[in-house]
Amino acid sequence: MEFESTWKNETVCYTLPPLINAENFGDEISIVEDVFSASLSLLNIQIFLIYVISNSLNKILKRFSIPSFVSQLLTGIILGPTFLRKNDFVKNQLFPRHSHEALDVVGMIGYFTFMFLSAVKMDVAMVIRSGKKVMTIGLASTIIPFAVGLLFQRQQIAEADDKLTVNSIVGITSIQSLTTFPVVSQVLEELKLTNSEIGRLALSSSLVSGLLGALIDLVGKAFSMHLEVAKRLRNLLVASLSIAVAMVWVVKRTPQGGSVKAAYVFVTLAVATSYVILFDELRLAFIVGAFIFGLIVPPGPPFGSSLVETLETVPQALFFPVFVATTAMKADLTTVFGPFDNRGFFTALIYWSAIEKFIACLLLALPWMPLLDSVVLSLVLNSKGVVEASIHAYQRDTQMMGLQLYSLFLLSILVNATVIPVLVSILYEPSRRYAGYHSRNIFALRPVSELRVLACVHKPHHVASTMKLLDTLCRTEESAVALYVIHLLEQIGHATPIFITHQKQKKSESSDSSYSHDVVCSIEVILAFNQYERRTYGLTSVNTFTSISQPKFMHDDICTLALDKSTILLLTPFHITWALDGSIESEDNTMRALNSRVLERAPCSVGIYFNRGNVRVYDGAAAPRSSDASSSFSSAYSVCVLYLGGRDDHEALCLATRMARDSGLELTIHHLVSKEDTNTTNRLSHERMIDEVVLKEALQKVSNLPNVKYIEQVVEDGPQTAMAVRAISSNHDLFVVGRRVGVDSPQTTGLAEWSEFPELGVIGDLLASKDVETKASVLVVQQQKQFK
């Protein structure tokens, strides 16, 4: 049975009942016809095409810092009437009119999920806690451009013939003036600036601006409703409070560190769907219902994180690109350049609104930020994306906007989403500020001066190993240790990263429901290091911090804190944990990737440490002492530094000689010398001369210390070095070695090819290898990098 329907002056034929799946498998021609006639098969093909094209474009464009949203838009433009849909096969077979509804539904599911999760990740309490800077930028950057825009367009508004034109001008001005949190969050995540100072400020400001816009829109629509509809909306909002109370009850019933039961998650999704349907019945934008319901959900673990983990896979990753592509498929960019009434006016309106907002943001940011940072912040807050595109698509679907005007706005969004990320990536690179002009390394540290150390803690068992390593640093009244501890927690269910200074936080802040669960996880770490500070009798000052962010952005918090506190040494644990019997207990590749980023960007020297099962703990710092006092240990704790040469080995040697000032330690300086260097007829290179001078000066500093022993061993190549290391691997409690990446020497020839962990260097990798039977602790040191 065939059914004809006229839509937008086009006759569309439907087959009832519709063919869902292809049925003919004998004839190849029949198979092809059935595939394009069956709605489910055709839908799968359409989704597959959108996914493949958008991902292929993204692989090319992301090299130029162009976000994935642009790739998805371009996919829709390519498959739409601008390009391929002019072809009869694409128009009638691949994307026929009767298939649009199913594809739109899939896209709407993706957009619903995106907006719902964006609201779940939002911390509304942050608006309450926001300081003067965030509130000023967030509110004023929205209100000022809107007011100025209407002021400049007052003549056009007065001359408008109908109410629709007036509403279009006001609506477009408001859209251009708003900063939407989901768009800014997406842009910052693509540019990897979420944890930067500008990223945090932009997220907070966009949160304020977005909530202001949503509130005004909701209040305005409530006043324009009939009384009965307004009452239903009021009842709906009252019911939302009951839902919020129920969610808090679920959170309280969930054990600390546990996850919400799957039944609660699915019930929440069902209620969210019902909420969206009710909003649609009230003739409100259904997506506003999804957003408001998302705000009701407690952010972060355990509730928000469970929803994010459930929905961020297929619903958002696969269906969201479909929504963006179908939005772009409704536009025909060729019409923008054809005959078009008021094209000049609307083009000027778009770009003047953007300029007004940019200038407003720039002037508001300048009192608090440098000029370049203010420019970057203004660009980010001017970002347009999927939210603006969806609003214009709704206006197009409801005949509030013609094809030409819609295509013009979509083109402006495409230009904005392409140009702004590229400009931001050129103007702002967070790692540049880590390139300090001051020497922040142990080699340049004066003998009698404070040693500033930043220690990273990921898991509870890192606390004991960190303290064990810190105890080997000789602390005296003349050269104390300033310890900064940062506890790193993974951000799940939050869009905004959280950084807590525990010494300065207010009581109300620590108990805030949005991240109290994460702070509870830090209590044991904080208490342990506070106890450690008391145990060292004032020779170590401890300051603790908590960073809750995505692992791929954690290095920004670490490096920023190291820079702000002028630390000399940054300690971070290795990603592998060994059991007491020497076997591998756990391995965390996320931590490994983080360590690699820290090594590349750190503004000071870095030490990666691990313990291969050594249960012996050095307790030399248990009591206060002068620089020549004895340790409380009766048997010495043995430390060995393997010295081959190079900047990293210089750093390791200087750190080891500082340890040797504690007479409770036995230090062995094991110098592995190349056979070529023992030949007196060979002239030493400039680098080898520096290595010899550094070694000579270090030996002079410890020449009067009876607990220091110097051993020189000649080796020919890498295999002999490996044999030498294996021979002494069980003779010491702690090995201190340089990373020596990029340093070629005869002693390590051939070892790099077998290296499994390049972040440890060849010697550190050898000590971590399963081929070396040792239970010693190992500290691999990299001297402060020289940025160009």
Buried (B, 14 or more C-beta within 10 A) or exposed (E): EEEEEEEEEEEBEEEEEEBEEBEEEEEEEEBEBBBBBBBEBBBEBBBEBBBEBBBEBBEEBBEEBBBBBBBBBBBBBBBBBBBBBEEEEBBEBBBBBBBBEBBBEBBBBBBBBBBBBBBBBBBEBBBEBBEEBBBBBBBBBBBBBBBBBBEBBEEBEEEBEEEEBBEBBBBBBBBBBBBBBBBBBBBBBBBBBBBBBBBBBBBBBBBBBBBBBBEBBBEEBBEEBEEEBBEBBEEBEEEBEEBBEBBEEBBEEBEEEEBBBEEBBEEBBEBBBEBBEBBBEBEBBBBBBBBBBBBBBBBBBBBBBBBBBBBBEEBBEBBBBBBBBBBBBBBBBEBBEEEBEBBEEBBEBBBBBBEBBBBBBBBBBBEBBEEEBBBBBBBBBBBBBBBBBBBBBBBBEEEBBBBBBBBBBBBBBBBBBBEBBBBBBEEBEBBEBBBBEEBBBBBBBEEEEBBBBBBBBBBEBBBEBBBBBBBBBBBBEEBBBBBBBBBBBBBBBBBBBBBBEBEEBEEEBBEBEBBEBBBEBBEEBBEBBBEBBEBBBEBBBBBBBBBBBBBBBBBBBBBBBBBEBBBBBBBBBBBBBBEEEBEEEEEBEBBBBBBBBBBBBBBBBBBBBBBBBBEBBBBBBBEEBEBEBEBEBEEBBBBBBBBBBBBBBBBBBBBBBBBBBBBBBBBBBBBBBBEBBEEEEEEEEEEBEBBEEBBEEBBEBBEEBEBBBBEEBBBEBBEBBBEBBBEBBEEBBBBBBBBBBEBEBBBBBEBBEEBEBBBBBBBBBBBBBEEBEBBBBBBBBBBBBEEE
